[in-house]
């Protein structure tokens, strides 16, 4: 997972690194936005890869 600064401490974009493509891909948060808090990004990544694939 890579975080990208969005201009304030509470606005960050993020990308995931799937080994199958060998590159980072921008990800959309469950809130339908490309930016949010680092906690939102971590929750989304963990949901995708560890518990709930429907997120």
PyMOL Python script that loads the backbone (N, CA, C, O; Angstrom):
from pymol import cmd

cmd.read_pdbstr("""\
ATOM      1  N   UNK A   1       0.850  -1.159   0.000  1.00  0.00           N
ATOM      2  CA  UNK A   1       0.000   0.000   0.000  1.00  0.00           C
ATOM      3  C   UNK A   1       0.900   1.228   0.000  1.00  0.00           C
ATOM      4  O   UNK A   1       1.909   1.272   0.703  1.00  0.00           O
ATOM      5  N   UNK A   2       0.530   2.203  -0.781  1.00  0.00           N
ATOM      6  CA  UNK A   2       1.264   3.459  -0.847  1.00  0.00           C
ATOM      7  C   UNK A   2       0.293   4.598  -0.577  1.00  0.00           C
ATOM      8  O   UNK A   2      -0.794   4.640  -1.153  1.00  0.00           O
ATOM      9  N   UNK A   3       0.682   5.524   0.300  1.00  0.00           N
ATOM     10  CA  UNK A   3      -0.119   6.710   0.572  1.00  0.00           C
ATOM     11  C   UNK A   3       0.435   7.886  -0.210  1.00  0.00           C
ATOM     12  O   UNK A   3       1.645   8.000  -0.407  1.00  0.00           O
ATOM     13  N   UNK A   4      -0.459   8.762  -0.653  1.00  0.00           N
ATOM     14  CA  UNK A   4      -0.071   9.970  -1.383  1.00  0.00           C
ATOM     15  C   UNK A   4      -0.688  11.177  -0.687  1.00  0.00           C
ATOM     16  O   UNK A   4      -1.898  11.225  -0.469  1.00  0.00           O
ATOM     17  N   UNK A   5       0.150  12.149  -0.341  1.00  0.00           N
ATOM     18  CA  UNK A   5      -0.306  13.346   0.365  1.00  0.00           C
ATOM     19  C   UNK A   5      -1.275  14.128  -0.507  1.00  0.00           C
ATOM     20  O   UNK A   5      -1.017  14.355  -1.689  1.00  0.00           O
ATOM     21  N   UNK A   6      -2.404  14.543   0.089  1.00  0.00           N
ATOM     22  CA  UNK A   6      -3.427  15.236  -0.664  1.00  0.00           C
ATOM     23  C   UNK A   6      -3.595  16.699  -0.312  1.00  0.00           C
ATOM     24  O   UNK A   6      -4.581  17.312  -0.721  1.00  0.00           O
ATOM     25  N   UNK A   7      -2.656  17.287   0.440  1.00  0.00           N
ATOM     26  CA  UNK A   7      -2.733  18.701   0.735  1.00  0.00           C
ATOM     27  C   UNK A   7      -3.034  19.043   2.176  1.00  0.00           C
ATOM     28  O   UNK A   7      -2.825  20.180   2.599  1.00  0.00           O
ATOM     29  N   UNK A   8      -3.526  18.074   2.942  1.00  0.00           N
ATOM     30  CA  UNK A   8      -3.750  18.303   4.364  1.00  0.00           C
ATOM     31  C   UNK A   8      -3.513  16.991   5.109  1.00  0.00           C
ATOM     32  O   UNK A   8      -3.432  15.921   4.506  1.00  0.00           O
ATOM     33  N   UNK A   9      -3.407  17.098   6.408  1.00  0.00           N
ATOM     34  CA  UNK A   9      -3.107  15.909   7.211  1.00  0.00           C
ATOM     35  C   UNK A   9      -4.224  14.876   7.186  1.00  0.00           C
ATOM     36  O   UNK A   9      -3.993  13.713   7.517  1.00  0.00           O
ATOM     37  N   UNK A  10      -5.422  15.278   6.801  1.00  0.00           N
ATOM     38  CA  UNK A  10      -6.542  14.331   6.797  1.00  0.00           C
ATOM     39  C   UNK A  10      -6.958  13.890   5.401  1.00  0.00           C
ATOM     40  O   UNK A  10      -7.937  13.157   5.257  1.00  0.00           O
ATOM     41  N   UNK A  11      -6.243  14.316   4.382  1.00  0.00           N
ATOM     42  CA  UNK A  11      -6.594  13.938   3.011  1.00  0.00           C
ATOM     43  C   UNK A  11      -5.413  13.230   2.344  1.00  0.00           C
ATOM     44  O   UNK A  11      -4.379  13.835   2.062  1.00  0.00           O
ATOM     45  N   UNK A  12      -5.595  11.953   2.103  1.00  0.00           N
ATOM     46  CA  UNK A  12      -4.558  11.129   1.493  1.00  0.00           C
ATOM     47  C   UNK A  12      -5.185  10.245   0.421  1.00  0.00           C
ATOM     48  O   UNK A  12      -6.304   9.759   0.587  1.00  0.00           O
ATOM     49  N   UNK A  13      -4.475  10.041  -0.660  1.00  0.00           N
ATOM     50  CA  UNK A  13      -4.867   9.063  -1.657  1.00  0.00           C
ATOM     51  C   UNK A  13      -4.076   7.798  -1.384  1.00  0.00           C
ATOM     52  O   UNK A  13      -3.082   7.838  -0.659  1.00  0.00           O
ATOM     53  N   UNK A  14      -4.491   6.694  -1.941  1.00  0.00           N
ATOM     54  CA  UNK A  14      -3.689   5.498  -1.751  1.00  0.00           C
ATOM     55  C   UNK A  14      -3.770   4.588  -2.956  1.00  0.00           C
ATOM     56  O   UNK A  14      -4.708   4.644  -3.751  1.00  0.00           O
ATOM     57  N   UNK A  15      -2.759   3.751  -3.063  1.00  0.00           N
ATOM     58  CA  UNK A  15      -2.673   2.789  -4.156  1.00  0.00           C
ATOM     59  C   UNK A  15      -2.252   1.451  -3.568  1.00  0.00           C
ATOM     60  O   UNK A  15      -1.560   1.390  -2.552  1.00  0.00           O
ATOM     61  N   UNK A  16      -2.677   0.397  -4.218  1.00  0.00           N
ATOM     62  CA  UNK A  16      -2.324  -0.956  -3.803  1.00  0.00           C
ATOM     63  C   UNK A  16      -1.351  -1.552  -4.813  1.00  0.00           C
ATOM     64  O   UNK A  16      -1.348  -1.166  -5.982  1.00  0.00           O
ATOM     65  N   UNK A  17      -0.531  -2.487  -4.363  1.00  0.00           N
ATOM     66  CA  UNK A  17       0.476  -3.118  -5.209  1.00  0.00           C
ATOM     67  C   UNK A  17       0.159  -4.601  -5.357  1.00  0.00           C
ATOM     68  O   UNK A  17       0.599  -5.416  -4.547  1.00  0.00           O
ATOM     69  N   UNK A  18      -0.601  -4.949  -6.387  1.00  0.00           N
ATOM     70  CA  UNK A  18      -0.824  -6.383  -6.621  1.00  0.00           C
ATOM     71  C   UNK A  18       0.400  -6.970  -7.329  1.00  0.00           C
ATOM     72  O   UNK A  18       0.830  -6.452  -8.359  1.00  0.00           O
ATOM     73  N   UNK A  19       0.946  -8.027  -6.790  1.00  0.00           N
ATOM     74  CA  UNK A  19       2.143  -8.635  -7.365  1.00  0.00           C
ATOM     75  C   UNK A  19       1.907  -9.130  -8.789  1.00  0.00           C
ATOM     76  O   UNK A  19       2.852  -9.233  -9.572  1.00  0.00           O
ATOM     77  N   UNK A  20       0.674  -9.431  -9.126  1.00  0.00           N
ATOM     78  CA  UNK A  20       0.382  -9.956 -10.465  1.00  0.00           C
ATOM     79  C   UNK A  20       0.610  -8.923 -11.569  1.00  0.00           C
ATOM     80  O   UNK A  20       0.899  -9.289 -12.708  1.00  0.00           O
ATOM     81  N   UNK A  21       0.481  -7.639 -11.240  1.00  0.00           N
ATOM     82  CA  UNK A  21       0.695  -6.603 -12.261  1.00  0.00           C
ATOM     83  C   UNK A  21       2.046  -5.920 -12.128  1.00  0.00           C
ATOM     84  O   UNK A  21       2.483  -5.234 -13.052  1.00  0.00           O
ATOM     85  N   UNK A  22       2.719  -6.098 -10.984  1.00  0.00           N
ATOM     86  CA  UNK A  22       4.043  -5.529 -10.736  1.00  0.00           C
ATOM     87  C   UNK A  22       4.059  -4.007 -10.822  1.00  0.00           C
ATOM     88  O   UNK A  22       5.056  -3.415 -11.234  1.00  0.00           O
ATOM     89  N   UNK A  23       2.946  -3.371 -10.430  1.00  0.00           N
ATOM     90  CA  UNK A  23       2.877  -1.907 -10.388  1.00  0.00           C
ATOM     91  C   UNK A  23       1.767  -1.475  -9.434  1.00  0.00           C
ATOM     92  O   UNK A  23       0.853  -2.244  -9.133  1.00  0.00           O
ATOM     93  N   UNK A  24       1.863  -0.232  -8.963  1.00  0.00           N
ATOM     94  CA  UNK A  24       0.826   0.303  -8.084  1.00  0.00           C
ATOM     95  C   UNK A  24      -0.402   0.681  -8.896  1.00  0.00           C
ATOM     96  O   UNK A  24      -0.289   1.175 -10.018  1.00  0.00           O
ATOM     97  N   UNK A  25      -1.582   0.444  -8.318  1.00  0.00           N
ATOM     98  CA  UNK A  25      -2.840   0.820  -8.948  1.00  0.00           C
ATOM     99  C   UNK A  25      -3.639   1.663  -7.967  1.00  0.00           C
ATOM    100  O   UNK A  25      -3.842   1.256  -6.823  1.00  0.00           O
ATOM    101  N   UNK A  26      -4.097   2.841  -8.403  1.00  0.00           N
ATOM    102  CA  UNK A  26      -4.909   3.694  -7.540  1.00  0.00           C
ATOM    103  C   UNK A  26      -6.150   2.935  -7.093  1.00  0.00           C
ATOM    104  O   UNK A  26      -6.733   2.162  -7.853  1.00  0.00           O
ATOM    105  N   UNK A  27      -6.539   3.167  -5.859  1.00  0.00           N
ATOM    106  CA  UNK A  27      -7.682   2.460  -5.294  1.00  0.00           C
ATOM    107  C   UNK A  27      -8.758   3.453  -4.864  1.00  0.00           C
ATOM    108  O   UNK A  27      -8.469   4.601  -4.525  1.00  0.00           O
ATOM    109  N   UNK A  28      -9.985   2.989  -4.886  1.00  0.00           N
ATOM    110  CA  UNK A  28     -11.132   3.795  -4.458  1.00  0.00           C
ATOM    111  C   UNK A  28     -11.567   3.296  -3.088  1.00  0.00           C
ATOM    112  O   UNK A  28     -11.694   2.093  -2.864  1.00  0.00           O
ATOM    113  N   UNK A  29     -11.793   4.227  -2.183  1.00  0.00           N
ATOM    114  CA  UNK A  29     -12.252   3.875  -0.844  1.00  0.00           C
ATOM    115  C   UNK A  29     -13.713   3.428  -0.884  1.00  0.00           C
ATOM    116  O   UNK A  29     -14.434   3.770  -1.821  1.00  0.00           O
ATOM    117  N   UNK A  30     -14.155   2.673   0.112  1.00  0.00           N
ATOM    118  CA  UNK A  30     -15.567   2.268   0.169  1.00  0.00           C
ATOM    119  C   UNK A  30     -16.537   3.449   0.208  1.00  0.00           C
ATOM    120  O   UNK A  30     -17.722   3.293  -0.087  1.00  0.00           O
ATOM    121  N   UNK A  31     -16.034   4.626   0.572  1.00  0.00           N
ATOM    122  CA  UNK A  31     -16.869   5.828   0.593  1.00  0.00           C
ATOM    123  C   UNK A  31     -16.990   6.454  -0.796  1.00  0.00           C
ATOM    124  O   UNK A  31     -17.513   7.560  -0.930  1.00  0.00           O
ATOM    125  N   UNK A  32     -16.515   5.761  -1.826  1.00  0.00           N
ATOM    126  CA  UNK A  32     -16.577   6.180  -3.233  1.00  0.00           C
ATOM    127  C   UNK A  32     -15.683   7.367  -3.563  1.00  0.00           C
ATOM    128  O   UNK A  32     -15.951   8.103  -4.513  1.00  0.00           O
ATOM    129  N   UNK A  33     -14.638   7.553  -2.794  1.00  0.00           N
ATOM    130  CA  UNK A  33     -13.713   8.640  -3.065  1.00  0.00           C
ATOM    131  C   UNK A  33     -12.300   8.119  -3.262  1.00  0.00           C
ATOM    132  O   UNK A  33     -11.971   7.006  -2.852  1.00  0.00           O
ATOM    133  N   UNK A  34     -11.473   8.936  -3.895  1.00  0.00           N
ATOM    134  CA  UNK A  34     -10.086   8.578  -4.101  1.00  0.00           C
ATOM    135  C   UNK A  34      -9.198   9.070  -2.967  1.00  0.00           C
ATOM    136  O   UNK A  34      -8.013   8.736  -2.931  1.00  0.00           O
ATOM    137  N   UNK A  35      -9.741   9.856  -2.039  1.00  0.00           N
ATOM    138  CA  UNK A  35      -8.955  10.400  -0.946  1.00  0.00           C
ATOM    139  C   UNK A  35      -9.702  10.250   0.369  1.00  0.00           C
ATOM    140  O   UNK A  35     -10.932  10.274   0.414  1.00  0.00           O
ATOM    141  N   UNK A  36      -8.937  10.095   1.426  1.00  0.00           N
ATOM    142  CA  UNK A  36      -9.506   9.968   2.759  1.00  0.00           C
ATOM    143  C   UNK A  36      -8.393   9.951   3.778  1.00  0.00           C
ATOM    144  O   UNK A  36      -7.269  10.362   3.489  1.00  0.00           O
ATOM    145  N   UNK A  37      -8.697   9.483   4.955  1.00  0.00           N
ATOM    146  CA  UNK A  37      -7.682   9.427   6.003  1.00  0.00           C
ATOM    147  C   UNK A  37      -6.816   8.180   5.817  1.00  0.00           C
ATOM    148  O   UNK A  37      -7.235   7.227   5.162  1.00  0.00           O
ATOM    149  N   UNK A  38      -5.606   8.184   6.393  1.00  0.00           N
ATOM    150  CA  UNK A  38      -4.784   6.971   6.320  1.00  0.00           C
ATOM    151  C   UNK A  38      -5.483   5.763   6.939  1.00  0.00           C
ATOM    152  O   UNK A  38      -5.292   4.634   6.487  1.00  0.00           O
ATOM    153  N   UNK A  39      -6.289   5.997   7.967  1.00  0.00           N
ATOM    154  CA  UNK A  39      -7.022   4.905   8.598  1.00  0.00           C
ATOM    155  C   UNK A  39      -8.035   4.288   7.633  1.00  0.00           C
ATOM    156  O   UNK A  39      -8.211   3.070   7.611  1.00  0.00           O
ATOM    157  N   UNK A  40      -8.701   5.129   6.834  1.00  0.00           N
ATOM    158  CA  UNK A  40      -9.642   4.619   5.828  1.00  0.00           C
ATOM    159  C   UNK A  40      -8.915   3.743   4.810  1.00  0.00           C
ATOM    160  O   UNK A  40      -9.413   2.685   4.425  1.00  0.00           O
ATOM    161  N   UNK A  41      -7.745   4.184   4.380  1.00  0.00           N
ATOM    162  CA  UNK A  41      -6.970   3.424   3.401  1.00  0.00           C
ATOM    163  C   UNK A  41      -6.539   2.075   3.972  1.00  0.00           C
ATOM    164  O   UNK A  41      -6.642   1.052   3.295  1.00  0.00           O
ATOM    165  N   UNK A  42      -6.058   2.072   5.211  1.00  0.00           N
ATOM    166  CA  UNK A  42      -5.635   0.822   5.826  1.00  0.00           C
ATOM    167  C   UNK A  42      -6.813  -0.113   6.040  1.00  0.00           C
ATOM    168  O   UNK A  42      -6.695  -1.316   5.810  1.00  0.00           O
ATOM    169  N   UNK A  43      -7.939   0.416   6.473  1.00  0.00           N
ATOM    170  CA  UNK A  43      -9.137  -0.411   6.641  1.00  0.00           C
ATOM    171  C   UNK A  43      -9.560  -1.036   5.320  1.00  0.00           C
ATOM    172  O   UNK A  43      -9.928  -2.210   5.275  1.00  0.00           O
ATOM    173  N   UNK A  44      -9.508  -0.265   4.259  1.00  0.00           N
ATOM    174  CA  UNK A  44      -9.899  -0.777   2.945  1.00  0.00           C
ATOM    175  C   UNK A  44      -8.937  -1.869   2.479  1.00  0.00           C
ATOM    176  O   UNK A  44      -9.373  -2.925   2.019  1.00  0.00           O
ATOM    177  N   UNK A  45      -7.637  -1.622   2.596  1.00  0.00           N
ATOM    178  CA  UNK A  45      -6.649  -2.611   2.165  1.00  0.00           C
ATOM    179  C   UNK A  45      -6.769  -3.903   2.965  1.00  0.00           C
ATOM    180  O   UNK A  45      -6.712  -4.993   2.397  1.00  0.00           O
ATOM    181  N   UNK A  46      -6.935  -3.786   4.278  1.00  0.00           N
ATOM    182  CA  UNK A  46      -7.097  -4.982   5.105  1.00  0.00           C
ATOM    183  C   UNK A  46      -8.381  -5.730   4.764  1.00  0.00           C
ATOM    184  O   UNK A  46      -8.406  -6.961   4.755  1.00  0.00           O
ATOM    185  N   UNK A  47      -9.434  -4.989   4.486  1.00  0.00           N
ATOM    186  CA  UNK A  47     -10.689  -5.626   4.106  1.00  0.00           C
ATOM    187  C   UNK A  47     -10.563  -6.384   2.799  1.00  0.00           C
ATOM    188  O   UNK A  47     -11.131  -7.465   2.640  1.00  0.00           O
ATOM    189  N   UNK A  48      -9.820  -5.818   1.871  1.00  0.00           N
ATOM    190  CA  UNK A  48      -9.650  -6.471   0.578  1.00  0.00           C
ATOM    191  C   UNK A  48      -8.788  -7.722   0.665  1.00  0.00           C
ATOM    192  O   UNK A  48      -9.105  -8.744   0.056  1.00  0.00           O
ATOM    193  N   UNK A  49      -7.712  -7.642   1.411  1.00  0.00           N
ATOM    194  CA  UNK A  49      -6.728  -8.723   1.398  1.00  0.00           C
ATOM    195  C   UNK A  49      -6.810  -9.683   2.574  1.00  0.00           C
ATOM    196  O   UNK A  49      -6.257 -10.780   2.508  1.00  0.00           O
ATOM    197  N   UNK A  50      -7.488  -9.294   3.649  1.00  0.00           N
ATOM    198  CA  UNK A  50      -7.478 -10.166   4.822  1.00  0.00           C
ATOM    199  C   UNK A  50      -8.825 -10.738   5.197  1.00  0.00           C
ATOM    200  O   UNK A  50      -8.888 -11.873   5.670  1.00  0.00           O
ATOM    201  N   UNK A  51      -9.916  -9.997   5.004  1.00  0.00           N
ATOM    202  CA  UNK A  51     -11.189 -10.509   5.534  1.00  0.00           C
ATOM    203  C   UNK A  51     -12.343 -10.483   4.547  1.00  0.00           C
ATOM    204  O   UNK A  51     -12.909 -11.537   4.254  1.00  0.00           O
ATOM    205  N   UNK A  52     -12.709  -9.345   4.032  1.00  0.00           N
ATOM    206  CA  UNK A  52     -13.965  -9.221   3.310  1.00  0.00           C
ATOM    207  C   UNK A  52     -13.742  -8.787   1.862  1.00  0.00           C
ATOM    208  O   UNK A  52     -13.564  -7.595   1.614  1.00  0.00           O
ATOM    209  N   UNK A  53     -13.746  -9.693   0.916  1.00  0.00           N
ATOM    210  CA  UNK A  53     -13.504  -9.318  -0.479  1.00  0.00           C
ATOM    211  C   UNK A  53     -14.625  -8.514  -1.125  1.00  0.00           C
ATOM    212  O   UNK A  53     -14.462  -8.033  -2.246  1.00  0.00           O
ATOM    213  N   UNK A  54     -15.753  -8.358  -0.448  1.00  0.00           N
ATOM    214  CA  UNK A  54     -16.857  -7.594  -1.038  1.00  0.00           C
ATOM    215  C   UNK A  54     -16.692  -6.094  -0.868  1.00  0.00           C
ATOM    216  O   UNK A  54     -17.485  -5.338  -1.427  1.00  0.00           O
ATOM    217  N   UNK A  55     -15.697  -5.630  -0.121  1.00  0.00           N
ATOM    218  CA  UNK A  55     -15.493  -4.207   0.118  1.00  0.00           C
ATOM    219  C   UNK A  55     -14.989  -3.540  -1.149  1.00  0.00           C
ATOM    220  O   UNK A  55     -14.753  -2.332  -1.159  1.00  0.00           O
TER     221      UNK A  55
END
""", "prot")
cmd.dss("prot")
cmd.show_as("cartoon", "prot")
cmd.util.cbc("prot")
cmd.orient("prot")
